Amino acid sequence: MPHRYSSTNRWLAALSAVALAAASTVPAKAGTATGAATEWTQLLNNGELISLVGKSGEQIQNQLTQISQLAQQIETQLNIYQNMLQNTATLPSHMWGQVESELNQLRSIVEQGQSISFSMGNADDVLQQRFQSYADLKTNLPSNQTFSSTYQSWSDTNRDTIASTLKAASLTAEQFDSEEGTMSSLRSMSESADGQMKALQVGHEIAAQQVAQMQKLRGLVSQQMTMMGTWLQTEQTDKDLAQARRETFFNSEVKSIPEGQKMEPRW
């Protein structure tokens, strides 16, 4: 029994980490992901777990919505810069600085999506390893896939799409894999109008891709949270039924034997 309780705490901590990780890179106006800290070790029953599952899922969904909205804003802004560049030789240095900031923020958005995908897939792995009832739960995923493998597929597709977009502009994923690499690449591209336009076009396309990919990721998270909630509810229902049967058994009326009547088997 203690092992089941401990593994559930690990899973809830993983969900908390997902929300916190997403919140740490979203602008401050988005608000915190988890609010007041929760003492996982003091959880009393699955009823509380069900409530926390719902809250965690809602928080993660909100973070994905904010990420998607931010990607849309970047996409719109980069389009404005593209139109401006068509009418000028190059964008002035102060404006190009804003472009660099937008593109670096876009790189951060990609990382956030990958982080959420990894953490949610890890939560699925933990539950499958620790709870047989969860591992046996049937889902509507195609080809009997797990959520873990589905998240991995999403992650691979997202990375491959970005890599192909960069390759079309003679760039590599490694150049945009870190803040330092991104800034170095953008400084080189800022030296000519052609380089600036190429960076804007790539950024615009990646931003559009991220809007679509975050919608897909939101759908996966929603489906996973629904399944987890169903599983936890079933677990709690089974425990409540067993407890009710125990109480009925031990609280049942004991009939007394009438005075003068012999205790003897009757058959």
Buried (B, 14 or more C-beta within 10 A) or exposed (E): EEEEEEBBBBBBBBBBBBBBBBBEBBEEEBEEBBEEEBEBEEBEEBBBBBEBBBBBBEBBBBBBBBBBBBBBEBBEBBBEBBEEBEEEEBBEEEBBEEBBEBBBBBBBBBBBBBBBBBBBBBBBBBBBEBBEEBEEBEBEBEEEEBBBBBBBBBBEEBEEBBBEBBEEBEBEBEBBEEEEBBBEBBEEBBEEBEBBBBBBBBBBBBBBBBBEBBEEBBEBBBBBBBBBBBBBBBBBEEEEEEEEEEEEEEEEEEEEEEEEEEEEEEE
